[in-house]
């Protein structure tokens, strides 16, 4: 499954709209249902309105009725999720899930580097939904 997620995240990366940063990111996530959702980063001239690939994939999954992530893959140069994405992933991911981070760019000749991070290790003392009374 890991290889399939990497392949789909690389495919999603090709759809990134990043004319300002020129930093394409792709994501693919496996949900509890067995379905896979992908996302890419989408930038906007008003930078605060841009969206990361990971959150695009999570929001796409949630809008299709998914509530649990089993595994997520992020592909970019020096790929790890930003803090906002880490918080969103934590809310929807199984605590034993892994984030597969693939350091790779399609035009570079370097071999991809892969690291895996357990979701529970993404953030130190994250905001938990239970703290909001949920």
C-alpha positions as CSV (number, residue, x, y, z in Angstrom):
1,X,0.0,0.0,0.0
2,X,2.9,2.4,0.8
3,X,4.1,2.2,-2.8
4,X,0.6,2.9,-4.2
5,X,0.3,6.0,-1.9
6,X,3.7,7.3,-3.0
7,X,2.7,6.8,-6.7
8,X,-0.6,8.6,-6.2
9,X,1.0,11.4,-4.3
10,X,3.5,11.9,-7.1
11,X,0.7,12.0,-9.6
12,X,-1.2,14.6,-7.4
13,X,2.0,16.7,-7.2
14,X,1.8,17.2,-10.9
15,X,-1.5,19.1,-10.5
16,X,-0.1,21.6,-7.9
17,X,-0.8,25.2,-8.7
18,X,2.2,27.0,-7.3
19,X,3.2,29.9,-9.5
20,X,4.5,31.9,-6.5
21,X,6.6,29.4,-4.5
22,X,7.3,27.0,-7.3
23,X,7.1,24.3,-4.6
24,X,4.8,21.6,-5.8
25,X,3.4,19.2,-3.1
26,X,1.3,16.1,-3.5
27,X,-0.5,14.0,-0.9
28,X,-2.4,10.7,-0.9
29,X,-4.2,9.3,2.1
30,X,-5.7,5.9,2.8
31,X,-8.9,6.1,4.9
32,X,-10.5,3.5,7.1
33,X,-13.0,2.7,4.4
34,X,-10.1,1.6,2.1
35,X,-10.6,4.5,-0.2
36,X,-7.7,6.7,-1.2
37,X,-7.9,10.5,-1.6
38,X,-5.3,12.8,-3.1
39,X,-4.5,16.5,-2.9
40,X,-2.1,19.1,-4.2
41,X,-1.2,22.5,-3.0
42,X,-3.1,25.4,-4.5
43,X,-1.6,28.9,-4.1
44,X,-3.4,32.2,-4.4
45,X,-2.1,35.8,-4.9
46,X,-3.5,36.5,-1.5
47,X,-1.1,34.1,0.2
48,X,-3.2,33.4,3.3
49,X,-5.8,31.9,1.0
50,X,-3.5,29.2,-0.3
51,X,-4.0,25.5,0.7
52,X,-1.5,22.8,1.4
53,X,-1.7,19.4,-0.3
54,X,-2.3,17.5,2.9
55,X,-5.3,19.6,4.0
56,X,-6.7,19.4,0.5
57,X,-6.7,15.6,0.7
58,X,-8.1,15.5,4.2
59,X,-10.9,18.0,3.4
60,X,-11.7,16.0,0.2
61,X,-12.0,12.8,2.2
62,X,-14.1,14.4,5.0
63,X,-16.4,15.9,2.4
64,X,-16.9,12.4,1.1
65,X,-17.9,11.1,4.5
66,X,-14.6,9.8,5.7
67,X,-13.6,10.4,9.4
68,X,-10.5,8.3,9.9
69,X,-7.1,8.3,8.1
70,X,-5.1,5.1,8.2
71,X,-2.0,6.4,6.4
72,X,-0.9,9.5,4.6
73,X,1.9,10.2,2.1
74,X,3.4,13.6,1.3
75,X,5.7,14.2,-1.7
76,X,7.8,17.3,-2.1
77,X,11.3,18.5,-1.8
78,X,12.2,18.2,1.9
79,X,8.7,16.9,2.5
80,X,7.1,17.1,5.9
81,X,3.7,18.5,6.8
82,X,3.5,22.1,8.1
83,X,2.2,22.8,11.6
84,X,-1.4,23.5,10.4
85,X,-1.5,20.3,8.4
86,X,-0.1,18.3,11.3
87,X,-2.9,19.6,13.5
88,X,-5.6,18.7,10.9
89,X,-4.0,15.3,10.3
90,X,-4.0,14.6,14.1
91,X,-7.7,15.3,14.3
92,X,-8.6,12.7,11.7
93,X,-5.8,10.1,11.8
94,X,-5.6,6.9,13.7
95,X,-2.9,7.5,16.4
96,X,-1.0,4.5,15.1
97,X,-1.1,5.8,11.5
98,X,2.1,6.8,9.7
99,X,2.9,9.8,7.7
100,X,5.2,8.8,4.8
101,X,7.3,11.7,3.8
102,X,9.0,11.4,0.4
103,X,11.7,13.9,-0.5
104,X,11.4,13.9,-4.3
105,X,11.1,16.3,-7.2
106,X,10.2,15.1,-10.7
107,X,12.9,17.1,-12.5
108,X,15.8,16.3,-10.2
109,X,17.9,13.2,-10.8
110,X,18.3,12.5,-7.1
111,X,16.9,9.3,-5.7
112,X,13.9,9.8,-3.5
113,X,14.4,9.7,0.3
114,X,11.6,8.3,2.4
115,X,11.0,8.7,6.1
116,X,8.0,7.6,8.2
117,X,6.7,9.5,11.2
118,X,4.0,8.1,13.5
119,X,1.0,10.5,13.7
120,X,1.3,10.6,17.5
121,X,4.8,12.1,17.1
122,X,3.8,14.9,14.7
123,X,3.2,17.7,17.3
124,X,4.2,18.3,20.9
125,X,1.1,18.8,23.0
126,X,-1.4,19.3,20.1
127,X,-4.8,20.8,20.6
128,X,-7.1,17.8,21.1
129,X,-10.8,18.0,20.1
130,X,-11.6,16.8,23.7
131,X,-10.2,20.1,24.9
132,X,-13.0,21.8,23.0
133,X,-15.6,19.6,24.7
134,X,-16.0,17.3,21.7
